[in-house]
Amino acid sequence: MDFTLNDTQVEIRDAVAKVCAAYDLDYWLDHDRTGEFPADFVKDMTEAGWIGIAMPEAHGGAGLGVLEAVVLMQTVAESGAGFSGASAIHLNIFGPNPIVVHGSDEQKERWLPRLVSGQDRTCFSVTEPNSGLDTGSIETRAVRDGARFIVNGRKVFTSGAQRANKILLLARTKLREETPNPLDGLSLFYTDLDRDYVEVREIEKMGRKAVDTNMLFIDGLEIPEEDLIGEEGKGFRYLLEGFNPERILVGAEAVGLGRVALQRAATYASERVVFGRPIGQNQGIQHPLAASWAELEAANLMVLKAAALYDAGQSCGAEANAAKYLAAEAAFRACERAVMSHGGMGYAKEYHVERFMREVFIARIAPVSRELILSFIAERVLGLPKSY
């Protein structure tokens, strides 16, 4: 199995890197400090056509696969943009997948071209304060009222809602006790984020300040039935189909972040002289950095394998989860070692690696925890009893 990038993928990498070159480390440091959304970066990426890389050509996209999206997102993160840059466009890359697969022709024509062109920006709202990763415990209700649904509830960790005008929303259309499986009572909507009925309250967080994360308080939001994706009650099943590409892309972004952290550490270790010699001459510095290179490359192979399986229409749940797990752990160690290699300067913002350290926690936590991934692999691959 050959994972050498083909000519198209190399062209994607080089073209994306050229766009990213206009946004240096100081740009991202400034946005990390101020919390200003990187609108000019997103504008350039949109105008270059990258937002629609995995969208159907019939609706303005490039019609390429997850493997090409991996190259795109990894290049963004590796440029030094990290998760600040990747998260600014991440959702529009994979988020519309339920629309592409289960939306009607009318819905695709109504929604997808506007996403590809950047006319619409969406946010993805699933998690709730009382449910966490237990999606079957979602409480937000969408009650049918004639040709519309009325929605009330709360959502948490909804990224990008400060700027979004659209929302991809999972809500309960049947009570838990009304269905044998509580996941069958959930429906998926793509609709206007009407701020007359949705209060968006930003959550202050450790890193990635430039891309907002929010609590949503929904009070009487009206959704027309034509904004329901697919069949009522099957929303969670539709989301499941997008979980694997999301995990793969997060893994790719983590590898990119780990690589730029490692490159910064190697450069510093070559230049920093202590006791008359560069610190990179010491094996105490060399060996951890060399180990991180090996770990990142191994994780990247799993990312590429998972993406190739997905694009080929083959089962890839274990590989996608393993890719996300391995990449997040490898990137975390690379970022930690980059900080430690800088010594006291690793704690200083001007050397950038402390931002990488803060951002890499995203890959370890979201969109699924390390522990749930290991439980999934234990059950589905190793045949062990279900633990949760």
N, C-alpha and C positions, 0 to 999 in steps of 0.2 A: 504494500500500500504506500503510494508516493504522496507525501504532503508538501512537495515543493510547489510554491505558488506558480500558477500558470501566467501566461502573458497578460490576460485581462486583470488578474488579481494584482500583479506587479504594477500595472498601470493605475489601478485604484489606489494602491498604497502610495505611489509616488505623487499622484495628483492630490490626494488628501493631505499628505505631508506638506505639499506646497501651500495649500490653504492655511494649514496650521502654523506654518513658519512665520506668518504675519502676527501671530499671537504668542509672544515669548513668555518666559517664566515670570517676568515682572508684571505682565498683563494679568496673569492668573493670580499672582500674589496680591495685586491691587484689588481684584474682584473678591478675593477671599477676605480681604480686610473690610471692604465696604459693603459686601453683600449685593452689589449691583449685578443684575442678570447680564450674561455675555451676549447681548442682543446682536451686536455687530458680527460676532463669530457665528452665531446661528444664521444670521442673514447670509453671510458668505457661503456657509455650508448648504443652505437651501438653494441659493441661486446657482450653485455648482451642480445641483441635482442629487446631492447625496442623501437627503431626507427620504427620498422615494426609492432607495436602492433595492429594496425587497418588495416593492409594490408592483401590481400588475402593469404592464406596459399600456394596456387599454385605458388605464385611468391615470396616466402621466408618470408612472414609475419606470424603473429600469428593468424590472422583471427578473432580477438576479436572486441568488440564494442566500441562505444564512452564512455560508462560507465567505461570500463576498462581504456581507455585513460584518463578519468577524474581522476581516482585514481592515475595513473602514474604522470600526470602533477601537480596535487595538492601536491603530495608527494615531487616532485622536488622543487616546490616553498616553501613549508613549511619547507624544510630542512635548509632554510636560503639562498638558491640560488636565491630565488625571481624570478623576471622577467629576470635577467641576465642569470640564468640557464635555465629557462623555454623557453625563446626566442631562445636559442641556438639550441633547437631541435624541437620547436613548429611547424614550417612550414612543416618539414618532417613527422610530425604526421598526420596533417589534409590536407595539401596542395595537395597531389596527388589524392584527392578524385575525381576530374573530370576525371582523367586518369582511375581510377578504374571503374567508372560508365560508361563513354562514350568512353574510348579508345578502339581501336581495339585489338584483341588478339595479333597481332604482336607488337603493341605499348606497351601493358602491359608487354610482355615478354622482350622487348627491354629496357624498362625504369625502371620498378618497382624493380626487383632484385638488380639493381645497387643503387637505393635509400635506400633500406632496409639494404644493406651491408655497406653503407657509401662510396661506390666508387664515387657516384655523390652527389653533394650538390646543392640544388636549391634555387632560390629566387623567390618571387611572386611579379609581377609588374602590378598593375592596376591603382593606383591613379596618377593623373597628376596635374601640377601646376595650370592649369586653370579650373579644373573640381572638385577637392575635392571629396565630397561624391555624386556629381551629375554625375554618371557614364555615363549617356547618352550624356554628353558633351565631352567625350574623343575625342582627336584629333589625336593621334598617328595613322598613316596610314600603312596598310599592303596591297600593291597593287600586284595583281597577275601578274606574268610574266612567262607564260608557266607553267612549273611544279614547280615553286617556288613563294614565296612572297618576295617583297622588302619592308622593314619597315623603316620608319623615324618618329621621334617624341621624346618626353621627358616623363620621369616618375619621380615620387617623392615618398619618404618614402618607398623605396624598401630595406627591411632588408636583410642582409646577402650577398649582392652582391659582397662585397670585396673578399669573399672566394668561391662563387658559380661558378660552371662550367656549370650549366643549369639555364634556366629561364622559368617560367610559365608566359606567356605574353598575355594580353588582348589588342587587337588592332582593329581599325576600318577597315573593308573590304568593307564597303559601306558608302558613304557620308550620313550625317543626312537627307538631303533633298531627298535621293533616297529611303527611307523607311518610311512607315507611323509611325512606332515607332523607334526612334533612337537607342534603345537598340538592335533591330534586326539586326543592321549593324555591330555588334561586334563579333569577332572570337577569339578563344582561341588557343594558341600555346604552345607547350613544346619543347624547342630547346636548342642548344648550346648557351651559353653566349660568343659570339665571341668578344673579346675586341679590335679587329682591327676595329670594327664597333660600339662598344658601349663604351662610356666613363663613368666610374663609379666614382662619386665624393661624398665623405662622407660628411654627415651633422653632425656637432657637436651639441650635444643635452644635455638635463638636466641630464638624467640618463641612465642606461643600456649601459654604454660606451663600454662594452666588446662585445656587439653585434651591428655591424655597421648598420646604416641607411643611404640611399644614394639617390642622384639624378642620373638619367640615361639619357644620351644624345645618342640617337640612330640615326645613319647616314648610311643608305644603308645596314642594316643587311639583309642577305639573309636567308630565311627559306624555306627548302624543303617542298612540299605539304604533305609529309608523316608525318610531325611534326604538322599538324593541328589536333586538337582534335575534333572528332565528325564532325558535319556539319558546313559549313561556315555560319556565321551570327547568330549562336546560342550560342556563347561563354558566354555571360552574363547569359543566362538561366542555363547553366551548373554551373557557379559560384554560382548562387543562392542556388543550392543544397548543397553547402559546407558552406554557411553562418551560418546555424544553429549549426553545430558541432563546427565551429570556435568560435562562441559566447559562447557556452557551455564550451569549453576548457579555454577561457580567464576568464570566471567566476570561474572555478575551480582553476585556477592559482591565481586569486585575493583572493579567500578564503584562500588558502595556505599562501600567503604573509601576509594577515591580521592576521592569526593565529600565525605565528612566531613573528610578531611585538607585538602581545598581550602577548605572552609568555615571550618575553624579558622585557616588561613593568612590568608584574607581578613579575618576578624574581627580577628586580631592586627595585620595591616598597617593596618587602619583606626584602631586604638587606639594603636599604638606611635608615639610622637613622638620624632624625632631631628632635630637642627638646626632646631627650631622648626616642623616639619611632620610629618604622619603619613607613615610610610615607604611606605604604599600610594599616595601621590601620585607616587612615583617610578616611571618606566616600567621601570626595572630590576627592580622588584617586580611591577608590573602585568602586563607582557607574559608572563612565564613562567606566572603564575597564569591569565591569560586563555587561553593556549595549552592549559593542562591542562583547562580547562572544555571547550574545543572537542574535545580528544582523548577525554575521557571520554564526551561526548555521542555522538560518532561511534562509539565502541566499544559504547556501549549500544544503538545502533540495530542493530548486527550481532548483539548478544545477543538482542534482540527478534525479529529476522528468523529467526535460527536456531531459537528456541523456537517461533515460529509455524509454521515448516516442519515441525518435529518433530511438533507437535500435529496438523498436517494430514496426517501420514503420508507426507510427502515426503522425499526424500533431503536430508540436511543435514550430511553429514560435513565438507565443506569449510567451511561456514558456522559449525558448532559449534566447530571447531578455530580458525578465524579469530577468532571471538568471544572465546575464551579467550585467544588470543595478544594481540589488540589491547587487551582490557580489562586484562590483567596489565601490559602495557607502559605503558598510559596511567595506571594506578593507581600504578605504581612512580614514574613521573615526578611525579605529583601529590604523592605522599608525600615524595619527595626535595625538591621545591620548597617543601612546607610546612615541612619542617625548616629549610631554608636561609632561608626568609622570617622564621623566628623567631630567626635568628642563634644566639647561644649558648644561648638559652632553648629552641631546638629540640632540644638535647641533654639537656634536663632532663625527667625523667619527669612532673613535675607539669603540663607543657603537652601531654602525651598524644601529640604527633605522632611522638615517637621510637618509641612502641609501634606506631603505624601503619606506620612505616618497616620495623620488624622483621617485622611480620606480612605485609606485601605480598610478601615473597619467596616465600611459600607459593604464590601464584598463578603465579609465574614458573617454579617448579620442578615443581609437582604439578597434576594427576595425570600430566602428560606435559610434557616439556621444550619450550622454545621451538624448539630445533633440530629435534626430531622433527616438530613441527607444520609447520615450514617445508618439511621434506623431504616430508611427506605432501601438502601443497598443490602443491609442485613436481611431484610424480609424478602425483597424481590430477587436478589442475586444469590444469596447464601441459603435461602429457604428457612430462615429462622422465624420463630413465632412473632406475630405482630405485637409491638410493644406499646402502641398508643392508639 
